[in-house]
Amino acid sequence: MSERAWDLCSVRTMIMVCPEYNRSHQEKEEHMLLHLSIHTLYMHPQSSGTDTLQCFIFPLFKILNQNLLQASMGMDGKKLEYKGEDALRELEELTIKAKEVQDSILKEIITRNGASEYLNKYMQGSIDLLTFKTRVPVITYEKIQPYIQRIVNGEDSSIISGHQITEMLMSSGTSCGEPKLMPSIAEDLDRRTYLYNLIMPIMNKHIPDLDKGKAMYLLFIKAEKQTPSGLPARPVLTSYYKSPHFRTRTHDPFNDYTSPNEAILCPDRDQSMYCQLLAGLIHRQCVLRLGAVFASALLRSISFLEKNWIDLCRDIRTGHLNKSITDPNLRAAMSKTITSQDPQLANELEAICSLRTWKGIICKLWPRVKYIEAVLTGSMAQYIPALEFYSEGKIPLVCTMYASSECYFGVNLNPLSYPTEVSYTLLPNMAYFEFIPLENGLQPNNEEKIEQDKLVSLVDVKLWCYYELVVTTFAGLCRHRVGDILLVTSFYNSVPQFKFICRRNILLSIDTDKTNEEELHKSVTASKKLLEAYDLLLNEYTSHADTSTIPGHYVLFWEITNTSTKLSLATPLNAELLQNCCQVLEDSLGYVYRRCRSHDKSIGPLEIRVVEEGTFEALMDLIISQGGSINQYKTPRYIEQGQALELLNSRVKDRFFSSRDPVWSL
């Protein structure tokens, strides 16, 4: 057999051993092109040059690389299902060979995306890893945003990616008041599903028999829009819940949800929540785990239940769904859940819900629940006391995974650790990870330009050191600063485990909103102009995320001086003026905040608390007495729980709330 014929057989063999899966029309066309490429190269070995490379070699290796990479790295995410011990064995192998996997991931990304306008500008045709690390800059979103915007406006995906961009994922962060748009390709759904498939094998290792009941997960979609190019722009979870990976998942006792898909996918938030709670109550004796993606959403659901339990019990008693549920698909789906009258269950629920206190209400309504799952790290840690109140501290609070719109990062291999002690294990096959060392402890380097040689690879980070996360993704983000500050707490095999510390520059967050100091300052600047016409001056301000109410809301502490008289302490403030200030503040905040306020109703009206004159001098004295330097003192723009907040609240002389929702549109 000739060498050329042997190569042909080898290529055909490699194609045959790649995992089979349901191929879309596009995938079938690619495989036809692959076989055509092989045939042409075999019949015309003398062919050479750019045309051959463009037409045959690149398509050939694009498909081979994709299939072989998925086969070798266990990236089987086509179905959402329980993988059991196989998933744990794959995880073990990945974490042992982390360096090799990371190098393969980066090589694959460069090979696929090297011809893109953005990456080729730096790589100039090279696929060398060292060239990537020395030439490609470390960037913030603002540097890649013009390229993304061109795709949004209709230009080709090849600007940043070797694959077709299928959607834009709306990040919780904002840029110039608008949500950041992260590019996503079709196979990204496989990666997300792959990570989801790890969660239950990990949980079942710590809490057995989770296949003996149901999961009551309160999941919701959010508003989405079409970009000028026709690509959908939506949050990453909305994308996932609408995908076939989730909607057409096979029946699996480890992923048996109380909520029908139609309830999760209902765009009306109140109808969705009502029916998901109703289904959860009907199946209350089967529920083994309960949760939501974010703790804030779970607490909003409990608040909704507190206001609507009488109607829910009536539906169960009569066997008829409330007429306020008007979505036809939802009504049809719920007819399979609420099948008959159940006065006994209604009586049980009424007796529980009418108790004087709702302390421990989760234990009473769902007595078999083994754990509560939600994101409780970072800014969501503020909700731990509320969940412990509703569970009476008897049910473990579990954080299972670490993800963002840019990329799904990793999982929690010790899910029963207390939320404030959680560390996540980054999965080396999700993306290529690098880290900016933070030499000054928690103070991140805010300079836009980061020297390339400062970055550290995944396996080279050091224990108990702080880093900022940088990712390179298959969809076209190259050395992108995610903005997450992480602390290395341990290693699992060769992979580090990270504790999430905070988001870079983020001051305020209640739900999925992320407001930084610049955005807050811009909003305050716009609103304080209203004071000038009344001879009022804003001396100082700070902020606080108040989660003592459900939903939580932003609080701004303002110290105001009357510039036309010395009687400022005795002069009552104009209530309408301060309410207008609240409204201008909200209208000036970012897109995600305004969506959460106006559409999702996951944030309450913004509040201004006017404090006595001299309050901020007293705040400075307090902070200096606790060890701060008078020479370096700056008024903190965010105040957490503690003595400083107590001081501010003790000097509040008036409170004003926004009287309408902020301006928001898709």
matplotlib code that plots the C-alpha trace (Angstrom):
import matplotlib.pyplot as plt

x = [0.0, 1.4, 2.0, -0.7, -3.2, -2.4, -2.9, -6.3, -7.3, -6.1, -8.2, -11.2, -10.6, -10.3, -13.7, -15.3, -14.1, -15.5, -18.6, -21.8, -24.5, -27.7, -26.3, -28.0, -28.3, -25.2, -23.2, -24.2, -23.0, -19.7, -19.2, -20.0, -17.4, -14.9, -15.3, -15.1, -11.8, -10.3, -11.3, -9.9, -6.6, -6.3, -7.1, -5.0, -2.0, -0.2, -2.7, -1.2, -1.5, -3.9, -7.0, -6.4, -5.8, -8.9, -11.2, -10.0, -7.4, -9.0, -12.5, -11.0, -9.0, -11.7, -14.1, -11.4, -10.1, -13.6, -14.6, -11.3, -11.1, -14.6, -13.8, -10.5, -11.8, -15.2, -17.1, -20.3, -22.9, -25.5, -28.0, -28.8, -28.7, -27.1, -23.7, -22.9, -19.4, -18.4, -18.6, -16.5, -13.9, -13.7, -13.4, -10.5, -8.7, -9.2, -7.8, -4.8, -3.9, -4.9, -1.8, -2.0, -5.8, -5.2, -2.5, -4.8, -7.6, -5.5, -4.1, -7.6, -8.9, -5.9, -6.3, -10.0, -10.0, -6.5, -7.8, -10.3, -9.7, -9.0, -6.7, -4.8, -3.9, -1.6, -0.8, -0.3, -0.9, 1.0, -0.6, 2.3, 1.2, 4.1, 3.4, -0.2, 1.1, 3.6, 1.6, -2.1, -3.0, -5.0, -8.1, -11.3, -14.6, -14.4, -11.5, -13.4, -16.8, -16.4, -15.7, -18.8, -20.9, -20.0, -21.3, -24.4, -24.9, -24.7, -21.0, -19.6, -18.7, -15.2, -14.3, -13.6, -14.4, -13.8, -17.4, -20.7, -21.8, -25.3, -26.4, -25.2, -25.4, -26.3, -24.0, -25.1, -22.3, -22.7, -20.6, -21.7, -25.1, -25.8, -25.5, -22.2, -22.8, -20.8, -20.5, -21.7, -21.4, -23.6, -21.2, -21.1, -24.4, -22.6, -20.0, -22.8, -24.6, -21.4, -20.9, -24.5, -24.1, -21.3, -23.4, -25.7, -22.9, -21.0, -24.1, -25.1, -21.6, -22.3, -26.1, -27.3, -30.7, -31.4, -33.1, -35.8, -37.8, -38.1, -36.3, -38.2, -36.1, -37.7, -36.2, -37.2, -36.4, -35.8, -36.6, -34.6, -34.3, -33.2, -30.1, -30.0, -28.2, -31.1, -29.0, -30.9, -29.5, -30.5, -29.2, -27.2, -29.8, -32.6, -30.6, -30.0, -33.6, -34.8, -32.3, -33.1, -30.5, -32.9, -36.4, -36.1, -34.1, -34.8, -36.6, -34.0, -34.8, -31.9, -33.3, -37.0, -38.4, -41.7, -42.1, -43.2, -41.2, -44.1, -44.0, -40.2, -40.5, -43.5, -42.4, -44.9, -43.0, -46.0, -47.8, -44.5, -43.9, -47.5, -47.5, -44.0, -45.0, -48.3, -46.6, -44.0, -46.8, -48.7, -45.6, -44.4, -43.9, -41.7, -39.4, -35.8, -34.0, -35.2, -33.5, -33.1, -30.1, -29.7, -30.6, -32.4, -34.9, -35.6, -36.4, -38.6, -40.5, -41.0, -42.3, -44.6, -45.9, -46.5, -48.8, -50.6, -50.8, -54.6, -55.2, -52.8, -54.6, -57.9, -56.7, -55.6, -58.8, -61.1, -58.8, -59.1, -56.3, -56.7, -58.2, -55.3, -53.2, -54.0, -51.1, -52.7, -49.6, -49.2, -52.8, -52.5, -49.4, -50.7, -53.8, -51.5, -50.3, -53.6, -55.7, -58.3, -59.6, -57.4, -59.0, -56.7, -53.5, -55.2, -55.9, -52.4, -50.9, -53.3, -52.4, -48.7, -49.0, -51.3, -48.7, -47.8, -44.2, -42.6, -39.4, -38.6, -41.4, -39.3, -38.9, -42.7, -43.9, -41.3, -40.3, -38.1, -35.8, -32.1, -30.5, -31.2, -29.3, -28.5, -25.7, -24.7, -21.2, -20.0, -22.8, -25.4, -23.9, -26.1, -29.1, -27.7, -29.3, -32.8, -32.5, -31.3, -34.4, -36.8, -35.0, -34.5, -30.8, -31.6, -31.1, -27.6, -27.2, -25.4, -23.5, -22.8, -21.2, -19.3, -20.3, -20.7, -22.0, -18.5, -18.0, -19.0, -15.9, -16.2, -17.9, -17.9, -16.4, -17.3, -20.9, -21.7, -19.2, -20.7, -21.5, -18.8, -16.2, -17.0, -14.2, -14.7, -12.6, -12.1, -12.6, -9.6, -11.7, -14.2, -11.8, -8.2, -7.7, -5.0, -4.7, -3.5, -1.6, -2.9, 0.3, -1.5, -3.9, -7.5, -6.7, -7.0, -4.9, -7.4, -5.0, -6.4, -2.9, -1.6, 1.8, 1.4, 4.3, 2.5, -0.2, 0.0, -1.5, -4.1, -1.6, 0.9, -1.1, 0.1, -1.7, -3.3, -2.7, -5.3, -5.8, -8.1, -9.5, -8.8, -10.4, -9.9, -13.0, -13.9, -16.5, -13.8, -12.9, -9.1, -7.5, -10.6, -10.6, -13.8, -13.4, -13.7, -11.3, -10.4, -8.3, -6.5, -7.5, -6.3, -5.6, -7.5, -4.9, -3.2, -6.1, -6.4, -9.6, -10.7, -12.8, -14.8, -14.0, -15.7, -16.2, -13.7, -15.1, -18.6, -20.3, -24.0, -25.8, -29.2, -30.0, -28.3, -27.5, -23.9, -23.4, -19.8, -18.5, -18.4, -22.1, -23.2, -21.2, -22.7, -26.3, -25.7, -24.2, -27.4, -29.8, -28.1, -28.5, -32.2, -31.1, -29.5, -32.7, -33.7, -30.4, -29.4, -26.0, -25.1, -22.1, -21.4, -23.0, -22.5, -24.6, -25.8, -27.6, -30.5, -31.7, -33.7, -36.8, -37.9, -37.0, -34.0, -33.3, -30.5, -30.1, -28.2, -27.2, -27.2, -25.9, -27.5, -26.8, -29.1, -26.8, -29.1, -29.7, -28.2, -31.5, -30.8, -31.4, -34.9, -36.0, -38.1, -37.1, -39.3, -40.6, -41.5, -38.0, -36.3, -38.6, -37.7, -34.0, -34.7, -36.3, -33.4, -31.0, -32.8, -33.2, -29.4, -28.4, -27.5, -29.6, -29.6, -30.6, -33.5, -34.6, -34.6, -36.6, -39.1, -39.5, -38.3, -39.5, -36.5, -35.3, -37.4, -37.7, -34.5, -34.3, -32.6, -31.9, -31.1, -28.7, -28.0, -25.2, -21.9, -22.7, -19.9, -17.4, -18.5, -18.2, -14.6, -13.8, -15.2, -13.2, -10.0, -10.5, -10.7, -7.2, -7.7, -5.2, -6.4, -4.0, -5.4, -9.0, -11.7, -15.4, -16.3, -19.0, -20.4, -21.1, -21.7, -23.3, -21.5, -20.8, -20.6, -24.1, -25.4, -23.9, -25.5, -28.9, -28.8, -28.5, -31.3, -33.7, -35.9, -36.5, -37.7, -38.4, -38.8, -42.5, -42.3, -40.3, -37.3, -37.4, -36.5, -37.1, -35.7]
y = [0.0, 3.4, 6.1, 8.3, 5.5, 4.7, 8.3, 8.2, 5.2, 6.7, 9.8, 7.8, 5.7, 8.8, 10.0, 6.6, 6.5, 9.9, 9.7, 9.5, 12.0, 13.5, 15.6, 18.8, 19.8, 21.9, 19.1, 16.7, 19.3, 19.5, 15.7, 15.6, 18.4, 16.3, 13.2, 15.4, 16.9, 13.5, 12.3, 15.3, 15.2, 11.5, 12.0, 15.2, 14.9, 17.5, 20.2, 22.8, 26.5, 28.7, 27.5, 23.9, 25.0, 27.2, 24.6, 21.3, 21.3, 23.8, 22.3, 18.8, 19.6, 21.9, 18.9, 16.4, 18.7, 19.3, 15.7, 14.4, 17.1, 16.2, 12.5, 12.9, 15.3, 13.8, 16.7, 14.7, 17.3, 16.5, 15.3, 16.4, 13.2, 11.4, 10.1, 8.5, 7.1, 7.7, 11.4, 11.2, 9.2, 11.7, 14.5, 12.6, 12.3, 15.9, 17.2, 14.9, 16.0, 19.6, 21.1, 18.8, 19.5, 23.3, 23.3, 21.2, 23.6, 26.7, 25.0, 24.1, 27.7, 29.2, 26.7, 27.4, 31.2, 32.0, 33.3, 35.7, 39.4, 40.0, 37.1, 37.1, 40.8, 39.5, 35.9, 36.6, 33.0, 31.4, 28.7, 28.7, 28.8, 31.0, 33.4, 33.7, 34.4, 37.1, 38.9, 38.8, 41.5, 41.1, 43.2, 44.4, 44.1, 47.7, 46.6, 43.7, 45.5, 47.2, 43.8, 42.3, 45.3, 44.8, 41.2, 42.5, 44.9, 42.1, 41.5, 38.0, 36.0, 35.6, 39.0, 37.1, 33.4, 30.5, 29.3, 30.9, 33.0, 31.8, 34.2, 37.0, 36.4, 39.4, 39.7, 41.1, 43.6, 46.8, 48.9, 52.6, 51.6, 48.8, 45.1, 43.5, 41.0, 37.9, 35.8, 32.2, 29.3, 26.2, 23.9, 26.1, 24.5, 21.2, 22.6, 23.9, 20.6, 18.8, 20.8, 20.3, 16.6, 16.6, 18.2, 15.2, 12.6, 14.9, 15.5, 11.9, 11.0, 13.2, 12.8, 9.4, 8.4, 11.7, 9.6, 8.6, 11.9, 15.1, 18.4, 21.6, 24.1, 27.5, 28.5, 31.5, 33.0, 36.7, 39.1, 38.8, 40.8, 40.5, 42.3, 44.1, 41.0, 38.8, 37.1, 36.7, 38.6, 37.0, 35.9, 32.7, 30.8, 31.9, 30.5, 27.2, 26.7, 27.3, 24.9, 21.3, 20.2, 21.3, 21.2, 17.7, 16.1, 12.4, 11.3, 10.9, 10.2, 12.5, 15.4, 14.9, 18.4, 19.4, 22.3, 21.5, 23.0, 25.3, 26.9, 27.5, 28.9, 31.1, 34.7, 36.1, 36.1, 35.9, 33.2, 31.2, 31.6, 30.8, 27.5, 26.4, 26.9, 25.1, 22.1, 22.1, 22.1, 19.3, 17.2, 18.3, 14.8, 13.9, 16.9, 16.0, 19.1, 22.7, 25.7, 28.4, 29.7, 32.7, 33.0, 36.2, 34.4, 31.8, 34.4, 36.2, 33.0, 32.5, 36.1, 35.4, 32.3, 34.3, 36.6, 34.0, 30.8, 31.2, 31.1, 28.2, 26.2, 27.0, 25.6, 22.4, 22.1, 22.6, 20.9, 24.0, 26.3, 30.0, 32.1, 34.5, 31.9, 32.9, 31.4, 28.5, 26.3, 26.8, 25.9, 22.8, 21.7, 22.3, 20.3, 17.2, 18.3, 19.5, 16.5, 16.3, 17.9, 17.3, 18.9, 17.0, 18.5, 21.9, 21.7, 20.6, 23.5, 26.1, 25.0, 25.5, 28.7, 30.4, 29.9, 33.1, 32.8, 31.5, 30.5, 27.0, 27.2, 25.2, 22.3, 22.3, 22.5, 20.1, 17.8, 15.5, 18.2, 17.2, 20.4, 23.9, 24.8, 28.4, 30.7, 32.0, 33.2, 36.8, 39.4, 36.6, 35.8, 38.6, 36.2, 33.4, 34.6, 34.8, 31.3, 30.0, 31.6, 30.0, 26.6, 27.0, 26.2, 22.5, 22.1, 22.4, 25.4, 24.2, 26.1, 23.6, 25.6, 28.6, 30.2, 33.5, 34.7, 34.4, 30.8, 28.1, 27.7, 24.9, 22.9, 22.6, 19.2, 19.7, 20.8, 20.4, 23.1, 26.2, 28.9, 31.3, 28.5, 27.3, 26.8, 25.9, 23.6, 25.0, 22.4, 22.6, 21.6, 24.6, 27.3, 28.4, 30.0, 32.5, 34.7, 38.2, 38.1, 40.7, 41.7, 44.1, 41.6, 42.4, 45.5, 44.6, 46.2, 48.5, 49.5, 48.5, 47.4, 44.3, 43.0, 39.6, 38.1, 38.8, 36.2, 32.8, 29.6, 27.4, 24.9, 27.5, 29.6, 29.6, 28.7, 31.5, 34.1, 36.3, 36.5, 38.1, 35.6, 35.8, 33.6, 32.7, 31.0, 29.0, 31.7, 34.3, 36.0, 36.3, 36.9, 38.6, 39.9, 38.5, 40.8, 38.0, 38.2, 34.7, 33.2, 29.9, 27.7, 24.2, 21.9, 18.9, 16.7, 19.3, 21.8, 24.7, 25.3, 28.9, 30.9, 33.6, 36.9, 39.7, 41.3, 44.0, 47.5, 46.3, 48.3, 47.3, 44.1, 42.8, 40.2, 39.9, 43.6, 44.8, 48.5, 49.8, 53.1, 54.9, 54.1, 55.1, 58.4, 59.2, 58.6, 60.7, 63.5, 63.5, 63.5, 66.1, 68.7, 68.8, 70.2, 73.3, 75.1, 74.9, 76.2, 72.8, 71.1, 67.5, 67.4, 63.7, 60.3, 56.6, 53.5, 50.2, 47.2, 46.6, 43.0, 43.2, 43.5, 41.2, 42.2, 44.1, 47.6, 50.2, 52.8, 56.0, 58.1, 61.8, 64.7, 67.9, 71.5, 74.5, 77.1, 80.1, 79.9, 78.7, 77.1, 73.9, 71.6, 73.0, 73.5, 70.5, 69.0, 69.0, 65.4, 65.7, 67.0, 64.0, 61.5, 63.0, 62.6, 58.9, 58.5, 60.3, 58.0, 54.9, 56.1, 56.8, 53.3, 50.5, 48.4, 45.3, 47.2, 48.9, 45.5, 44.0, 46.9, 47.4, 43.9, 41.2, 43.1, 41.5, 44.8, 47.2, 51.0, 53.0, 54.9, 58.1, 58.5, 62.1, 62.2, 65.0, 67.5, 66.3, 62.6, 62.0, 63.6, 61.2, 58.4, 59.4, 59.6, 56.1, 54.6, 56.3, 55.0, 51.5, 51.8, 53.9, 56.6, 60.2, 61.0, 58.4, 58.6, 58.7, 58.5, 54.8, 54.7, 51.5, 50.5, 46.9, 45.7, 46.9, 49.9, 52.3, 51.3, 51.6, 55.1, 56.2, 54.8, 56.5, 59.9, 59.5, 62.4, 61.6, 58.8, 59.1, 56.4, 56.3, 56.4, 54.7, 52.1, 53.4, 53.7, 50.4, 48.8, 45.7]
z = [0.0, -1.0, 1.7, 0.2, 0.2, 3.8, 4.8, 3.1, 5.1, 8.3, 7.8, 7.0, 10.1, 12.3, 11.0, 11.7, 15.3, 16.2, 18.4, 16.4, 17.1, 15.5, 12.7, 11.7, 8.0, 8.3, 9.9, 7.1, 4.5, 6.4, 6.3, 2.6, 2.1, 4.2, 2.1, -1.1, 0.3, 0.9, -2.5, -4.3, -2.4, -3.3, -7.0, -7.4, -5.2, -7.3, -6.2, -4.0, -3.1, -1.3, -3.2, -2.1, 1.5, 1.6, -0.1, 1.2, 3.9, 6.3, 6.1, 6.6, 9.7, 11.1, 11.3, 12.4, 15.1, 16.5, 16.6, 17.9, 20.6, 21.8, 21.8, 23.7, 26.3, 27.1, 25.7, 25.3, 26.1, 23.5, 26.2, 29.6, 31.6, 34.6, 33.6, 37.0, 37.6, 34.0, 34.6, 37.7, 35.9, 33.1, 35.7, 37.4, 34.1, 33.2, 36.5, 36.3, 32.8, 33.2, 31.5, 28.5, 28.2, 28.5, 25.8, 23.5, 24.1, 23.3, 20.2, 19.0, 19.6, 17.7, 14.8, 14.5, 15.0, 13.7, 10.4, 12.0, 11.6, 15.3, 16.0, 12.7, 13.4, 16.1, 15.1, 11.4, 10.4, 13.3, 15.5, 18.0, 21.6, 22.7, 19.9, 21.2, 24.7, 23.7, 21.0, 21.8, 24.3, 27.5, 27.1, 28.8, 27.0, 25.7, 23.4, 21.8, 21.8, 18.4, 16.7, 18.4, 17.4, 13.8, 13.9, 15.7, 12.8, 10.2, 9.4, 9.2, 12.3, 10.9, 12.4, 15.6, 15.1, 12.8, 13.6, 13.0, 15.9, 16.7, 19.4, 21.7, 25.4, 27.5, 30.4, 33.8, 33.4, 31.4, 29.1, 28.7, 30.3, 27.9, 28.6, 27.4, 24.6, 24.6, 21.4, 21.5, 19.0, 18.7, 20.4, 23.5, 24.5, 24.6, 27.0, 29.3, 29.2, 29.9, 33.1, 34.1, 33.7, 36.3, 39.0, 39.9, 40.0, 42.4, 44.6, 44.6, 45.9, 49.0, 49.3, 48.0, 46.6, 44.8, 42.1, 44.5, 44.2, 42.4, 42.1, 42.6, 40.7, 40.2, 36.8, 34.7, 31.3, 30.8, 28.0, 24.8, 21.6, 18.0, 16.9, 13.5, 12.1, 13.2, 16.0, 19.3, 22.2, 25.5, 28.9, 29.0, 31.1, 28.8, 25.9, 27.6, 28.8, 25.2, 23.7, 22.6, 25.2, 27.9, 26.3, 24.7, 27.5, 28.0, 31.2, 33.9, 37.6, 38.6, 36.6, 37.3, 37.8, 39.4, 36.9, 33.4, 30.6, 29.7, 33.1, 33.0, 29.4, 30.0, 29.4, 32.0, 35.3, 37.6, 35.6, 35.5, 39.2, 40.2, 38.2, 39.3, 43.0, 42.4, 40.9, 43.7, 46.3, 44.6, 44.6, 48.1, 49.4, 46.5, 46.5, 47.6, 46.5, 46.1, 44.6, 42.0, 40.0, 42.3, 45.9, 45.2, 42.8, 45.5, 48.1, 45.6, 45.1, 48.8, 49.0, 46.1, 47.9, 51.0, 49.1, 47.0, 49.1, 49.6, 45.8, 45.4, 48.0, 46.4, 43.1, 44.8, 46.7, 43.7, 41.1, 38.8, 37.8, 38.6, 35.8, 36.1, 34.2, 30.6, 28.7, 26.7, 26.6, 30.3, 31.1, 28.9, 30.7, 34.2, 33.4, 33.6, 37.1, 38.7, 37.7, 40.5, 43.7, 46.8, 49.8, 52.2, 50.7, 50.6, 54.3, 55.1, 53.2, 54.7, 58.2, 57.5, 55.6, 58.1, 60.9, 62.8, 61.6, 58.5, 60.2, 58.9, 56.3, 53.7, 56.1, 56.8, 53.2, 51.7, 54.5, 52.5, 51.1, 51.5, 50.3, 48.9, 45.7, 44.6, 43.9, 47.4, 46.7, 46.0, 46.3, 46.8, 50.2, 51.6, 51.3, 53.4, 56.7, 55.0, 53.6, 56.9, 58.5, 56.1, 56.4, 60.2, 59.5, 59.1, 55.4, 53.7, 51.4, 48.3, 45.6, 42.7, 39.9, 38.7, 35.4, 33.5, 30.1, 28.7, 29.7, 32.2, 34.4, 36.9, 39.7, 43.5, 44.4, 48.1, 47.8, 51.5, 52.5, 54.0, 51.2, 52.5, 52.3, 48.8, 46.4, 42.7, 40.6, 37.1, 34.4, 32.0, 28.9, 29.1, 27.8, 28.1, 31.5, 32.5, 35.6, 36.5, 39.8, 42.3, 44.1, 46.4, 47.9, 47.0, 45.1, 41.4, 38.7, 36.9, 34.2, 30.8, 29.5, 31.3, 30.2, 28.6, 30.5, 33.8, 33.2, 34.9, 33.5, 35.2, 36.7, 37.8, 40.2, 43.8, 46.9, 48.9, 46.2, 44.6, 40.8, 38.3, 35.8, 32.0, 29.4, 25.8, 24.3, 21.2, 20.3, 19.8, 23.1, 23.4, 26.7, 27.9, 31.5, 33.1, 36.1, 38.8, 41.7, 42.9, 45.8, 45.4, 48.4, 47.4, 44.5, 43.2, 41.4, 39.2, 39.0, 41.4, 43.5, 43.7, 46.2, 44.5, 46.2, 44.3, 40.9, 39.9, 40.5, 41.4, 44.2, 44.1, 43.2, 44.3, 41.6, 38.2, 38.2, 38.5, 39.2, 39.4, 40.9, 37.5, 36.7, 40.2, 40.0, 36.6, 37.9, 41.0, 38.9, 36.7, 39.6, 41.8, 39.1, 40.1, 43.5, 42.1, 41.2, 44.9, 46.2, 47.5, 47.3, 47.6, 50.0, 50.0, 49.2, 49.6, 48.9, 50.3, 48.9, 51.2, 51.2, 54.4, 52.2, 49.3, 46.7, 47.8, 46.7, 46.3, 49.1, 48.7, 51.7, 50.8, 52.9, 51.5, 52.4, 51.8, 50.2, 50.6, 54.4, 57.6, 58.6, 56.6, 59.5, 60.2, 56.6, 55.4, 52.1, 49.1, 48.8, 45.1, 44.4, 46.1, 44.5, 41.1, 42.1, 42.8, 39.3, 37.5, 39.4, 38.2, 34.6, 34.5, 35.8, 33.5, 31.2, 33.4, 36.6, 34.7, 33.3, 36.8, 38.1, 35.3, 33.7, 36.1, 39.3, 41.0, 42.5, 44.6, 44.1, 44.8, 48.1, 49.1, 52.8, 53.7, 56.6, 59.1, 58.3, 59.6, 59.2, 56.7, 59.0, 61.7, 59.1, 58.4, 62.2, 62.6, 59.7, 60.9, 64.5, 63.0, 61.5, 58.4, 57.3, 57.5, 54.6, 52.3, 53.4, 50.6, 51.3, 50.6, 47.8, 49.2, 52.8, 54.0, 57.2, 60.3, 62.4, 59.5, 58.3, 61.8, 62.1, 58.8, 59.7, 63.1, 61.4, 58.8, 58.9, 55.8, 53.3, 49.7, 47.2, 43.4, 42.6, 39.1, 37.2, 35.3, 31.6, 29.9, 26.6, 24.8]

ax = plt.figure().add_subplot(projection="3d")
ax.plot(x, y, z, "-o")
ax.set_aspect("equal")
plt.show()
